[in-house]
Amino acid sequence: MAEQVVDTTSELITKLQTLPPQQQQQVLDFVEFLAQKYNQAPEIKKKRVMGLHKGKIWMSDDFNDPLPDELWMGKGVL
């Protein structure tokens, strides 16, 4: 496994040296992007607190009633 890493690294360096400086910079930017992407600590989700906002919202008694056809047909205002 270590031998394969060395081979990959050597091949990468060889190919990188053949690129013009602007493309080398693009490769560097991409490598830094990958390093940042995969080195981020996983987000720890906080436990939800049940009833934290109890009484803060309400739902209309007719919430589940069918909507009138006028709404779907674009006729008039409700």
N, CA, C and O atoms as CSV, one atom per row, in Angstrom:
chain,resi,resn,atom,element,x,y,z
A,1,MET,N,N,0.827,-1.196,0.000
A,1,MET,CA,C,0.000,0.000,0.000
A,1,MET,C,C,0.866,1.252,0.000
A,1,MET,O,O,0.596,2.179,-0.763
A,2,ALA,N,N,1.904,1.303,0.840
A,2,ALA,CA,C,2.779,2.469,0.912
A,2,ALA,C,C,3.501,2.683,-0.407
A,2,ALA,O,O,3.752,3.821,-0.805
A,3,GLU,N,N,3.833,1.596,-1.083
A,3,GLU,CA,C,4.509,1.683,-2.371
A,3,GLU,C,C,3.606,2.351,-3.406
A,3,GLU,O,O,4.073,3.140,-4.227
A,4,GLN,N,N,2.321,2.034,-3.364
A,4,GLN,CA,C,1.366,2.623,-4.295
A,4,GLN,C,C,1.226,4.123,-4.043
A,4,GLN,O,O,1.098,4.900,-4.989
A,5,VAL,N,N,1.249,4.532,-2.778
A,5,VAL,CA,C,1.156,5.949,-2.425
A,5,VAL,C,C,2.360,6.696,-2.967
A,5,VAL,O,O,2.220,7.789,-3.515
A,6,VAL,N,N,3.542,6.115,-2.818
A,6,VAL,CA,C,4.769,6.737,-3.326
A,6,VAL,C,C,4.692,6.865,-4.838
A,6,VAL,O,O,5.044,7.908,-5.390
A,7,ASP,N,N,4.230,5.806,-5.522
A,7,ASP,CA,C,4.100,5.848,-6.975
A,7,ASP,C,C,3.129,6.938,-7.408
A,7,ASP,O,O,3.398,7.676,-8.355
A,8,THR,N,N,2.003,7.038,-6.715
A,8,THR,CA,C,1.007,8.055,-7.045
A,8,THR,C,C,1.564,9.448,-6.806
A,8,THR,O,O,1.379,10.343,-7.630
A,9,THR,N,N,2.239,9.634,-5.695
A,9,THR,CA,C,2.824,10.933,-5.376
A,9,THR,C,C,3.873,11.321,-6.407
A,9,THR,O,O,3.897,12.461,-6.871
A,10,SER,N,N,4.731,10.390,-6.763
A,10,SER,CA,C,5.770,10.663,-7.767
A,10,SER,C,C,5.149,11.020,-9.110
A,10,SER,O,O,5.590,11.957,-9.775
A,11,GLU,N,N,4.137,10.281,-9.502
A,11,GLU,CA,C,3.474,10.544,-10.779
A,11,GLU,C,C,2.791,11.909,-10.761
A,11,GLU,O,O,2.828,12.649,-11.744
A,12,LEU,N,N,2.174,12.223,-9.640
A,12,LEU,CA,C,1.520,13.522,-9.502
A,12,LEU,C,C,2.529,14.660,-9.632
A,12,LEU,O,O,2.291,15.630,-10.352
A,13,ILE,N,N,3.638,14.539,-8.942
A,13,ILE,CA,C,4.675,15.576,-8.985
A,13,ILE,C,C,5.227,15.719,-10.395
A,13,ILE,O,O,5.419,16.837,-10.874
A,14,THR,N,N,5.482,14.607,-11.060
A,14,THR,CA,C,6.011,14.637,-12.426
A,14,THR,C,C,5.051,15.359,-13.363
A,14,THR,O,O,5.464,16.218,-14.142
A,15,LYS,N,N,3.783,15.013,-13.287
A,15,LYS,CA,C,2.794,15.647,-14.162
A,15,LYS,C,C,2.582,17.107,-13.799
A,15,LYS,O,O,2.383,17.945,-14.678
A,16,LEU,N,N,2.624,17.413,-12.522
A,16,LEU,CA,C,2.444,18.787,-12.068
A,16,LEU,C,C,3.555,19.690,-12.589
A,16,LEU,O,O,3.307,20.838,-12.958
A,17,GLN,N,N,4.767,19.175,-12.618
A,17,GLN,CA,C,5.913,19.965,-13.083
A,17,GLN,C,C,5.827,20.299,-14.570
A,17,GLN,O,O,6.473,21.243,-15.025
A,18,THR,N,N,5.046,19.545,-15.329
A,18,THR,CA,C,4.919,19.822,-16.763
A,18,THR,C,C,3.874,20.897,-17.049
A,18,THR,O,O,3.799,21.405,-18.168
A,19,LEU,N,N,3.077,21.243,-16.059
A,19,LEU,CA,C,2.017,22.236,-16.255
A,19,LEU,C,C,2.559,23.654,-16.141
A,19,LEU,O,O,3.527,23.894,-15.419
A,20,PRO,N,N,1.939,24.598,-16.849
A,20,PRO,CA,C,2.310,26.003,-16.675
A,20,PRO,C,C,1.896,26.483,-15.276
A,20,PRO,O,O,1.016,25.893,-14.650
A,21,PRO,N,N,2.534,27.552,-14.791
A,21,PRO,CA,C,2.272,28.030,-13.424
A,21,PRO,C,C,0.792,28.283,-13.115
A,21,PRO,O,O,0.337,28.010,-12.004
A,22,GLN,N,N,0.050,28.796,-14.080
A,22,GLN,CA,C,-1.364,29.084,-13.831
A,22,GLN,C,C,-2.139,27.791,-13.552
A,22,GLN,O,O,-2.987,27.758,-12.661
A,23,GLN,N,N,-1.854,26.750,-14.295
A,23,GLN,CA,C,-2.528,25.472,-14.062
A,23,GLN,C,C,-2.028,24.810,-12.780
A,23,GLN,O,O,-2.790,24.114,-12.108
A,24,GLN,N,N,-0.775,25.015,-12.440
A,24,GLN,CA,C,-0.265,24.499,-11.168
A,24,GLN,C,C,-1.029,25.142,-10.005
A,24,GLN,O,O,-1.342,24.484,-9.013
A,25,GLN,N,N,-1.320,26.433,-10.146
A,25,GLN,CA,C,-2.076,27.137,-9.110
A,25,GLN,C,C,-3.486,26.565,-8.998
A,25,GLN,O,O,-4.022,26.435,-7.897
A,26,GLN,N,N,-4.084,26.225,-10.135
A,26,GLN,CA,C,-5.421,25.624,-10.115
A,26,GLN,C,C,-5.399,24.267,-9.400
A,26,GLN,O,O,-6.309,23.940,-8.638
A,27,VAL,N,N,-4.361,23.496,-9.654
A,27,VAL,CA,C,-4.222,22.197,-8.985
A,27,VAL,C,C,-4.071,22.411,-7.477
A,27,VAL,O,O,-4.692,21.707,-6.681
A,28,LEU,N,N,-3.256,23.371,-7.096
A,28,LEU,CA,C,-3.064,23.676,-5.678
A,28,LEU,C,C,-4.380,24.101,-5.033
A,28,LEU,O,O,-4.716,23.653,-3.937
A,29,ASP,N,N,-5.120,24.968,-5.719
A,29,ASP,CA,C,-6.417,25.400,-5.193
A,29,ASP,C,C,-7.346,24.207,-4.981
A,29,ASP,O,O,-8.043,24.126,-3.969
A,30,PHE,N,N,-7.353,23.286,-5.940
A,30,PHE,CA,C,-8.224,22.115,-5.840
A,30,PHE,C,C,-7.792,21.201,-4.692
A,30,PHE,O,O,-8.632,20.680,-3.958
A,31,VAL,N,N,-6.502,21.012,-4.544
A,31,VAL,CA,C,-5.990,20.173,-3.452
A,31,VAL,C,C,-6.363,20.789,-2.099
A,31,VAL,O,O,-6.754,20.073,-1.177
A,32,GLU,N,N,-6.243,22.107,-1.983
A,32,GLU,CA,C,-6.619,22.778,-0.737
A,32,GLU,C,C,-8.118,22.650,-0.478
A,32,GLU,O,O,-8.546,22.473,0.663
A,33,PHE,N,N,-8.912,22.740,-1.545
A,33,PHE,CA,C,-10.358,22.551,-1.417
A,33,PHE,C,C,-10.673,21.156,-0.880
A,33,PHE,O,O,-11.473,21.005,0.044
A,34,LEU,N,N,-10.038,20.139,-1.466
A,34,LEU,CA,C,-10.273,18.761,-1.023
A,34,LEU,C,C,-9.849,18.567,0.430
A,34,LEU,O,O,-10.548,17.916,1.207
A,35,ALA,N,N,-8.704,19.134,0.788
A,35,ALA,CA,C,-8.220,18.996,2.165
A,35,ALA,C,C,-9.208,19.622,3.143
A,35,ALA,O,O,-9.495,19.052,4.196
A,36,GLN,N,N,-9.719,20.780,2.795
A,36,GLN,CA,C,-10.680,21.456,3.669
A,36,GLN,C,C,-11.992,20.674,3.733
A,36,GLN,O,O,-12.579,20.535,4.806
A,37,LYS,N,N,-12.443,20.174,2.611
A,37,LYS,CA,C,-13.719,19.448,2.554
A,37,LYS,C,C,-13.698,18.193,3.421
A,37,LYS,O,O,-14.662,17.917,4.135
A,38,TYR,N,N,-12.619,17.442,3.366
A,38,TYR,CA,C,-12.573,16.163,4.068
A,38,TYR,C,C,-11.989,16.251,5.473
A,38,TYR,O,O,-11.999,15.257,6.200
A,39,ASN,N,N,-11.484,17.411,5.871
A,39,ASN,CA,C,-10.932,17.562,7.215
A,39,ASN,C,C,-11.886,18.264,8.168
A,39,ASN,O,O,-11.535,18.514,9.321
A,40,GLN,N,N,-13.087,18.586,7.702
A,40,GLN,CA,C,-14.041,19.256,8.574
A,40,GLN,C,C,-14.579,18.274,9.608
A,40,GLN,O,O,-14.876,17.118,9.305
A,41,ALA,N,N,-14.694,18.765,10.822
A,41,ALA,CA,C,-15.251,17.939,11.893
A,41,ALA,C,C,-16.743,17.752,11.637
A,41,ALA,O,O,-17.416,18.684,11.198
A,42,PRO,N,N,-17.252,16.584,11.902
A,42,PRO,CA,C,-18.684,16.368,11.688
A,42,PRO,C,C,-19.515,17.249,12.616
A,42,PRO,O,O,-19.167,17.463,13.777
A,43,GLU,N,N,-20.612,17.747,12.078
A,43,GLU,CA,C,-21.480,18.617,12.859
A,43,GLU,C,C,-22.209,17.792,13.915
A,43,GLU,O,O,-22.826,16.770,13.613
A,44,ILE,N,N,-22.123,18.253,15.144
A,44,ILE,CA,C,-22.796,17.559,16.238
A,44,ILE,C,C,-24.186,18.170,16.389
A,44,ILE,O,O,-24.333,19.354,16.694
A,45,LYS,N,N,-25.189,17.345,16.169
A,45,LYS,CA,C,-26.557,17.837,16.250
A,45,LYS,C,C,-26.992,17.901,17.706
A,45,LYS,O,O,-26.795,16.967,18.482
A,46,LYS,N,N,-27.593,19.040,18.049
A,46,LYS,CA,C,-28.094,19.202,19.405
A,46,LYS,C,C,-29.414,18.456,19.545
A,46,LYS,O,O,-30.196,18.362,18.599
A,47,LYS,N,N,-29.642,17.941,20.716
A,47,LYS,CA,C,-30.877,17.236,20.987
A,47,LYS,C,C,-32.025,18.245,21.036
A,47,LYS,O,O,-31.898,19.318,21.626
A,48,ARG,N,N,-33.141,17.885,20.410
A,48,ARG,CA,C,-34.308,18.761,20.423
A,48,ARG,C,C,-34.982,18.715,21.796
A,48,ARG,O,O,-34.998,17.687,22.473
A,49,VAL,N,N,-35.535,19.864,22.177
A,49,VAL,CA,C,-36.235,19.957,23.451
A,49,VAL,C,C,-37.733,19.986,23.162
A,49,VAL,O,O,-38.239,20.928,22.552
A,50,MET,N,N,-38.424,18.960,23.598
A,50,MET,CA,C,-39.852,18.859,23.344
A,50,MET,C,C,-40.615,19.916,24.137
A,50,MET,O,O,-40.360,20.120,25.324
A,51,GLY,N,N,-41.558,20.589,23.465
A,51,GLY,CA,C,-42.400,21.579,24.128
A,51,GLY,C,C,-41.735,22.923,24.332
A,51,GLY,O,O,-42.259,23.760,25.068
A,52,LEU,N,N,-40.605,23.151,23.709
A,52,LEU,CA,C,-39.856,24.394,23.906
A,52,LEU,C,C,-40.656,25.618,23.471
A,52,LEU,O,O,-40.567,26.669,24.107
A,53,HIS,N,N,-41.430,25.498,22.404
A,53,HIS,CA,C,-42.197,26.636,21.884
A,53,HIS,C,C,-43.703,26.407,22.018
A,53,HIS,O,O,-44.490,26.892,21.205
A,54,LYS,N,N,-44.081,25.679,23.029
A,54,LYS,CA,C,-45.489,25.360,23.246
A,54,LYS,C,C,-46.300,26.652,23.389
A,54,LYS,O,O,-45.939,27.554,24.145
A,55,GLY,N,N,-47.412,26.711,22.637
A,55,GLY,CA,C,-48.289,27.878,22.705
A,55,GLY,C,C,-47.832,29.046,21.845
A,55,GLY,O,O,-48.491,30.086,21.845
A,56,LYS,N,N,-46.738,28.918,21.115
A,56,LYS,CA,C,-46.206,30.016,20.298
A,56,LYS,C,C,-46.861,30.082,18.917
A,56,LYS,O,O,-46.826,31.127,18.267
A,57,ILE,N,N,-47.458,28.978,18.465
A,57,ILE,CA,C,-48.121,28.977,17.164
A,57,ILE,C,C,-49.526,28.423,17.329
A,57,ILE,O,O,-49.850,27.799,18.340
A,58,TRP,N,N,-50.346,28.656,16.330
A,58,TRP,CA,C,-51.689,28.089,16.335
A,58,TRP,C,C,-52.033,27.672,14.918
A,58,TRP,O,O,-51.428,28.140,13.953
A,59,MET,N,N,-52.999,26.798,14.806
A,59,MET,CA,C,-53.439,26.333,13.501
A,59,MET,C,C,-54.944,26.558,13.410
A,59,MET,O,O,-55.690,26.235,14.335
A,60,SER,N,N,-55.370,27.107,12.303
A,60,SER,CA,C,-56.781,27.382,12.078
A,60,SER,C,C,-57.600,26.095,12.156
A,60,SER,O,O,-57.133,25.022,11.775
A,61,ASP,N,N,-58.822,26.222,12.654
A,61,ASP,CA,C,-59.699,25.052,12.767
A,61,ASP,C,C,-60.020,24.440,11.406
A,61,ASP,O,O,-60.286,23.242,11.310
A,62,ASP,N,N,-59.995,25.269,10.345
A,62,ASP,CA,C,-60.320,24.763,9.006
A,62,ASP,C,C,-59.063,24.418,8.191
A,62,ASP,O,O,-59.122,24.352,6.964
A,63,PHE,N,N,-57.961,24.206,8.853
A,63,PHE,CA,C,-56.691,23.945,8.164
A,63,PHE,C,C,-56.782,22.775,7.187
A,63,PHE,O,O,-56.251,22.856,6.080
A,64,ASN,N,N,-57.433,21.710,7.574
A,64,ASN,CA,C,-57.514,20.507,6.736
A,64,ASN,C,C,-58.702,20.495,5.779
A,64,ASN,O,O,-58.883,19.534,5.032
A,65,ASP,N,N,-59.509,21.548,5.794
A,65,ASP,CA,C,-60.655,21.611,4.878
A,65,ASP,C,C,-60.164,21.773,3.445
A,65,ASP,O,O,-59.105,22.358,3.216
A,66,PRO,N,N,-60.926,21.260,2.475
A,66,PRO,CA,C,-60.524,21.413,1.066
A,66,PRO,C,C,-60.493,22.886,0.667
A,66,PRO,O,O,-61.297,23.687,1.142
A,67,LEU,N,N,-59.568,23.224,-0.198
A,67,LEU,CA,C,-59.479,24.593,-0.696
A,67,LEU,C,C,-60.508,24.787,-1.803
A,67,LEU,O,O,-60.814,23.845,-2.533
A,68,PRO,N,N,-61.048,26.005,-1.935
A,68,PRO,CA,C,-62.067,26.248,-2.952
A,68,PRO,C,C,-61.485,26.183,-4.367
A,68,PRO,O,O,-60.301,26.443,-4.578
A,69,ASP,N,N,-62.340,25.834,-5.326
A,69,ASP,CA,C,-61.908,25.757,-6.727
A,69,ASP,C,C,-61.377,27.092,-7.226
A,69,ASP,O,O,-60.491,27.123,-8.080
A,70,GLU,N,N,-61.907,28.198,-6.704
A,70,GLU,CA,C,-61.462,29.526,-7.138
A,70,GLU,C,C,-59.952,29.703,-6.934
A,70,GLU,O,O,-59.285,30.378,-7.718
A,71,LEU,N,N,-59.442,29.105,-5.901
A,71,LEU,CA,C,-58.002,29.208,-5.634
A,71,LEU,C,C,-57.206,28.558,-6.758
A,71,LEU,O,O,-56.232,29.133,-7.244
A,72,TRP,N,N,-57.614,27.368,-7.171
A,72,TRP,CA,C,-56.888,26.616,-8.187
A,72,TRP,C,C,-57.113,27.177,-9.586
A,72,TRP,O,O,-56.251,27.042,-10.455
A,73,MET,N,N,-58.272,27.808,-9.809
A,73,MET,CA,C,-58.598,28.346,-11.128
A,73,MET,C,C,-58.071,29.768,-11.304
A,73,MET,O,O,-58.105,30.313,-12.407
A,74,GLY,N,N,-57.589,30.365,-10.225
A,74,GLY,CA,C,-57.067,31.729,-10.303
A,74,GLY,C,C,-58.169,32.765,-10.432
A,74,GLY,O,O,-57.947,33.841,-10.987
A,75,LYS,N,N,-59.344,32.454,-9.929
A,75,LYS,CA,C,-60.484,33.369,-10.021
A,75,LYS,C,C,-60.728,34.006,-8.660
A,75,LYS,O,O,-60.963,33.318,-7.667
A,76,GLY,N,N,-60.667,35.313,-8.635
A,76,GLY,CA,C,-61.027,36.032,-7.429
A,76,GLY,C,C,-60.037,35.859,-6.293
A,76,GLY,O,O,-59.052,35.126,-6.386
A,77,VAL,N,N,-60.342,36.560,-5.228
A,77,VAL,CA,C,-59.512,36.526,-4.030
A,77,VAL,C,C,-60.279,35.792,-2.948
A,77,VAL,O,O,-61.499,35.926,-2.850
A,78,LEU,N,N,-59.599,35.043,-2.162
A,78,LEU,CA,C,-60.255,34.289,-1.085
A,78,LEU,C,C,-60.702,35.200,0.019
A,78,LEU,O,O,-61.273,34.739,1.007
